[in-house]
Amino acid sequence: MNASQCKMARVGLGLGVRELAALADVSTNTITRFERGEVLYPRTVEAIRSALEAEGVEFIAENGGGVGVRLRKE
């Protein structure tokens, strides 16, 4: 997961920075820094990714069309 995927996923779910931070058990500053493109510890990125996946996000790998996200069907 990269910074743009994180922001796309968060916005797609209708979550604010504070809400995602609470779900991932990190600070709001951490989410903001990551979405700006700053490098975080891998375990922190994994916590954010896991929180987004638990909310229904699927991350799309580079497949010739670029990375992305989608929401799972309910």
N, C-alpha and C positions, 0 to 999 in steps of 0.2 A: 504494500500500500504506500502510495506517495502522497504528498501534501494536497494535490488537486483532487485525488480520489477521496481523501478524507473529507474535504470540504463539500464535494459533490454528494457524498453519502449523507453527511450531516444535514445539508439543506434538503436533500431528497426525502429525508425522514421528518423534516420539519422541526429539527432540534436546534436549539441555541447552543452556544459555546458552553454555557454553564450546565445545561442538561447533559451534553455529551461528557463533559468533565466528571460529572457525578456518576454517570453510568460506567465510565472507565476507571473511576477512583484515582483521578489525577487532578491537578489544578487547572483552572481556566487559562492561566498563563501558558501552561504546557500545550493546550490545544491551539491557542493563538500562535505560539512560536512554531509549532509543527505546520500549521496551515500557511505560515509565512515562508516555509521552506527551510527552517532551521533543523539541524540534525539532532535527533533525540536518541537515548539509549534504545537498543532493539527491544528490550522488555517493555518499555513504555509504549513504543509503537504497537507492539503486540497486544497490549492491554486496550488500546484505543480500537484497534482492528477487531478484537474479540467482542468488544462492546457493540460495535456497529453490526457485526455479523449476528449477534444475538438479537438485534432489533430487526433483522431481515435483509441486510445488505449482502449482495454477492459482488465480489471484486472480479473484474474482467482483466485478464493478463494481456500483454501486448500480443496482438494477433494480426499484425499488418494494418490494423485500423486504429491503433493506439489503445492505451489502458482506459478503463472506465469502471463504472459501477451500475448495478441494477438492483431493483427491489424484488425479492422473492414473491411469487404469487401466494396469496393466502388460501 
